[in-house]
Amino acid sequence: MCYQCGLCTGNCPAAANMDISPRRVIELARLGMEEEMAVSRTVWVCASCLACTVNCPRGFDLSRLMEAIRLLTLRKNVDRVRPEDIPPEERCDLPQIAMVSGLRKFTG
């Protein structure tokens, strides 16, 4: 469906923090380059805000693709965040609900 117009990247509020653009993620998926997507920081930075999907002229759901890549990576038991790596003083300061939702998103 995607014809690489770049509106997804242009409308993404987190694109500046990504190492590859959302448009490039679609291209990597099209080429079957799963490993390149999985090691990228981009799928973990995606906030799933749906700005890419809402502004896509073709109606491509990029946020769903990002979630699928995260899930495939986590199913391989590759955790993005390990709770024991978070310093104890930071763990005490973080809101409990933020810890739980973060661990749900970043750990298998």
C-alpha positions as CSV (number, residue, x, y, z in Angstrom):
1,M,0.0,0.0,0.0
2,C,2.8,2.5,0.9
3,Y,4.2,4.5,-2.0
4,Q,6.9,6.1,0.2
5,C,5.6,9.7,0.3
6,G,7.2,10.4,3.7
7,L,4.1,11.9,5.4
8,C,4.5,9.3,8.2
9,T,8.0,10.6,9.0
10,G,7.0,14.3,8.6
11,N,4.1,14.0,11.0
12,C,5.8,11.8,13.6
13,P,6.5,13.7,16.8
14,A,9.2,11.2,17.8
15,A,11.0,11.0,14.4
16,A,13.9,13.2,15.7
17,N,14.7,10.5,18.3
18,M,14.6,7.6,15.8
19,D,17.7,6.2,14.1
20,I,15.8,5.2,11.0
21,S,12.8,7.0,9.7
22,P,9.3,5.5,9.9
23,R,9.2,5.5,6.1
24,R,12.4,3.4,6.1
25,V,10.8,0.9,8.5
26,I,8.1,0.3,5.9
27,E,10.7,-0.2,3.2
28,L,12.7,-2.6,5.4
29,A,9.5,-4.6,6.1
30,R,8.7,-4.7,2.4
31,L,12.2,-6.1,1.8
32,G,11.8,-8.7,4.6
33,M,14.7,-7.2,6.6
34,E,13.3,-8.1,10.0
35,E,16.7,-8.1,11.8
36,E,17.5,-4.6,10.8
37,M,14.1,-3.4,12.1
38,A,14.5,-5.3,15.4
39,V,17.9,-3.9,16.3
40,S,16.8,-0.4,15.4
41,R,15.8,2.0,18.2
42,T,12.9,3.3,16.0
43,V,10.3,0.7,16.9
44,W,10.9,1.2,20.6
45,V,10.7,5.0,20.4
46,C,7.4,4.9,18.5
47,A,4.7,6.3,20.9
48,S,1.9,4.7,18.9
49,C,0.2,8.1,18.7
50,L,-1.3,7.2,15.3
51,A,-0.1,10.5,13.7
52,C,1.4,8.4,10.9
53,T,-1.8,6.4,10.3
54,V,-4.1,9.4,10.4
55,N,-2.1,11.4,7.9
56,C,-1.3,8.5,5.5
57,P,-3.0,9.1,2.1
58,R,-3.1,5.3,1.6
59,G,-4.5,4.4,5.0
60,F,-1.4,2.3,5.9
61,D,-1.4,1.5,9.7
62,L,2.3,2.0,10.5
63,S,1.7,2.0,14.2
64,R,0.4,-1.5,13.9
65,L,3.5,-2.5,12.0
66,M,5.7,-1.0,14.8
67,E,3.8,-2.9,17.4
68,A,4.1,-6.2,15.5
69,I,7.9,-5.7,15.2
70,R,8.1,-5.1,18.9
71,L,6.0,-8.2,19.7
72,L,8.1,-10.4,17.3
73,T,11.3,-9.2,19.0
74,L,9.9,-9.8,22.5
75,R,8.7,-13.2,21.6
76,K,12.3,-14.1,20.9
77,N,13.0,-13.3,24.6
78,V,15.0,-10.2,23.7
79,D,14.1,-7.6,26.4
80,R,14.6,-4.0,25.6
81,V,14.7,-3.0,29.2
82,R,15.7,-5.0,32.2
83,P,14.3,-3.9,35.6
84,E,17.5,-4.8,37.4
85,D,19.4,-2.3,35.1
86,I,17.4,0.6,36.4
87,P,19.2,2.1,39.4
88,P,17.3,1.6,42.7
89,E,17.0,5.4,43.4
90,E,15.3,5.9,40.0
91,R,13.0,3.0,40.6
92,C,11.8,4.6,43.8
93,D,11.1,7.9,42.0
94,L,9.2,6.5,39.0
95,P,5.4,6.2,39.2
96,Q,4.4,2.6,39.7
97,I,2.0,2.7,36.8
98,A,4.8,4.0,34.5
99,M,7.0,1.1,35.5
100,V,4.3,-1.4,34.8
101,S,3.3,0.0,31.4
102,G,7.0,0.4,30.4
103,L,7.8,-3.2,31.4
104,R,4.7,-4.4,29.5
105,K,5.9,-2.6,26.3
106,F,9.7,-3.4,26.6
107,T,9.9,-6.9,28.1
108,G,8.8,-10.3,27.0
